[in-house]
Amino acid sequence: MLSTVAAAIFAAATVLTGPAAPVAQAQGCPDIEVIFARGTDDTPGLGRVGDAFVNSLRGKVGGRSVGAYAVNYPASFDFLAAAGGANDASARVQYMMANCPDTRLVLGGFSQGAAVIDIVSAVPFPAVGFNNPLPPNAPDFVSAIAVFGNPTTKLGVPLTASSVWGSRAIDLCTAGDPVCSDGDDIPAHSNYVPSGLANQAAGFVAGLL
């Protein structure tokens, strides 16, 4: 099954998202923290979509502080390495739960990074090599999930279908994006920022925070 997801996200390999902005650093415990996984072959950091999403969210939460954590994983063409990203994202969630229990957490990802978040949230299945699952009380700390160009959506299992996370998830796919739909418009996979979908997701998430 994981190989099927890997095949789905291979379409993202030719659609690079450009240089990532530096990861925002928060002092102490922020009011909100976004844990975001970049897409395939993006430079280390949040990636273009993650940066736009976080910047938009900061303008929608009434002055509350918003920190950001960039998931540490290769985001390479070795899609099975996404499990390592899932382990890192889960470790960050658990660190924040233990050390900043009042911080509202938001998970997010673009393309292969969305698959990382799928693995963390066990949608649709745990990946080979994922050995750091979230504890049962994680939903008490994770307020929202926002993913873009999610390959499992193409398989008919978007995060919005999750019995645990569905009501607090937004799973966006641009029209024709071959990574998350049956479309064949490869440039559509690079359209999540100019189309306003990063801003739309920020509005959805802000409404849950």
N, C-alpha and C positions, 0 to 999 in steps of 0.2 A: 504493500500500500504506500509506504513512504516513497518508493521509486516512482509511483504514479504522480505524487505531489512534486517530486523532483523534476519529472518530465514536464509538468505543467509550468513550473517556474523557470524552466530553461528558456522560455520565450522572452523572459525579462533580460536575458544576457545581452541582447543587442540593443537594449533601450537604456542607456546609461543616464543617470539622473544629474550628473554634474557634481562639482565640488561641494562638500558639506561645510556648513558653518560650524564654528567651534561650539562645543557642548557648553551650555550654560552651567555655571557653578553657583551653588547656593551655600551660604554660610549656615551652619547648624541645621535645623530641621525646617524646611519650607512648609508653607501651608498645603501645597500641592506639589507632587513630583510626577513628571512624565518619564516613563521608562520606554524608550523607543529603539526599535531595531531597523537599521537602514536597509536599502535594497541591494541587489546584486552589483558588485564591482563599484559601489559607491565608496568614497574615501571615508576613513574613520571619523566618527562623529554621528550626529543625528541624521545626516543626509538632507537633501533639499526638501523633501516632503515633510520630514520630521521637524526641520527647522521652521518651515512655514506654519505647520500645525501648532507648535509650541508658541511661536510669536503671536499667532492669532489668539490662542487661548489666554495669553497674558492680558490681552485687551478686553477679555470678556468675564473676568472673575472678580471684578470690583476691587482691584488693588491688592488682592491676596498675592503672596509670593509664590512663584512657580519655578521650581527647580527642574532640571532635566538630566537624565542619565542615559548615555548612549550604550546600548548593549554591545558587549565586547565579543565579537565573533568575526570570522574572515569575510563574510558576505562575498564569497568567491564562487567560482563555477562548480565547486565541490558541494553540491546542495545537501549532501548527507551531513555536512558540518553544521547545518542549521541546529542540530541537536545541542551542540556546544553553546550556541547562542541562547537556546532555551534554558540550559543549565545556568548560564550567567544571569539571564533575566530573572529567573526564579530566585537565585541567590540574592539579587538586589531587592526583590520584593520582601524576602524573608529578613534581610538586614534592616530594611526600613520598618517592617512590622515590629522588630525587636527594639530598635533604637529611636525611631520617630513614630510612635504609635498614633499620634494625632494628625500625621500627614496623610492627606487623601491621595491615593495612588492611581495613576492612569497608565495603562499599557497601550502601546501602539507599535505599528510596524508597516512598512511598505514592501510589497512584492515578496522577495525571499524573507524579508523581515516580518511580513505578515504571517508567513508560515511558521516563523519562530514563535510568534504569539499564539498561533494555533496549537503548537506543541505544548506550550506552557499551560494553556487552558484546556488541554486534552480534547481538542476538536480537530479532526475527527478521531484521532488515536494518538497514543504516545509514540514517539519516534525511537528508533534504535539508537542507543547512546544517551538518551535522556534519562538521567538518574537522580534528578533533584526536583521532584514534584512539589507543587505548592501544598502547604498544610491545609487541612479542611476549613480552617477559619480565615483563609485568605480573602474570601468575598467580603469579610467585614472591613477590610482595609483597601481593596481595589474597587474604586468607585465607578470606573468606566474603562472601556476598551475601544480603540479606534484603529481600524486597519484599512489599507488602501491597496488595490490590485492584488487581492488575496487569492492565491491559486486554489485553495480548497473551495472557494465559491464556484469555480468552474466545475468542480466535482459534485456540486449540489449540497454542500454542507457549510454554509456561511456561519460565522460566529453568532449571528443573530438567531440561529436555530438551536443554540446551546440552551439546555434546561437551566444551567447555572448562570451563564453570562449573557444570555440573549437579550434580556431587558435593559442591560447596561452597555450593549455593544452597538457600534455602527460599523458596517462592513461595506465599503464603497468601491464601485467598479465603474470606470468611465465607459461610455458606449463604444463598443467595438474592441475593447482591450482584450487581446488574445490570452493574456495570463489568467484573467478571472472570468472570461465569458467565451462564447463560441465565435466571437468576432475575429477579424483578421487585420485590424487597424493597429499596426505596431506603434506608430507615433502616439496613439491614444494612451499608451502606458506611461508616457511622460507628461500627461496633461493634468495631473492631480492638483498642482498648484495653480496654473493659469485658469483652470476651469472653475475654481472656487471651492472645490471639494475639501481641501484642507481646512478652509475657513468654515465650511458647513459642518465638518466633524468637530471643530473646536466649539461651535455653537451647541451642538448636541451634548458634548462632554460638559461644557460649562453649566448646562441645565441640570446635570446630575451631581455637581459638586457643592 
